[in-house]
Amino acid sequence: DRLPRVLAATRLDANSIDLTLDIASNLPWFSGHFPQQPILPGVASTFIVHQMAITWLGLKGQFIGMDAVKYQAIIKPNDQVQLSLKWNSDTQRLVYCYLCNETKCGTGKLKFDK
């Protein structure tokens, strides 16, 4: 499977959720990225955000782009991270934030069509 295991989920409201994820070392994203010091690729973290939004928030729109994406810290194998998701139906944007040990690892907005 390409997705991390969800250890905990806290629904904040109909459009927002906080997830605790287990970034297991056997996720295929770590293979070859990088052999001496594996890290979760940015494209993988974006894929995870999208898939978690589909699963936990029922997101249905077609992904059409990203805004303000920042990778601020490395996510490593066996890290536990918090992923906050907030859907704004008015702007068709999914705002996300990854935290690892209370440090921002990544933030951004995914855009979807109507």
Secondary structure, 3 states (H helix, E strand, C coil): CCCCEEEEEEEEECCEEEEEEEECCCCHHHCCCCCCCCCCCHHHHHHHHHHHHHHHHCCCCCEEEEEEEEECCCCCCCEEEEEEEEEECCCCEEEEEEEECCEEEEEEEEEECC
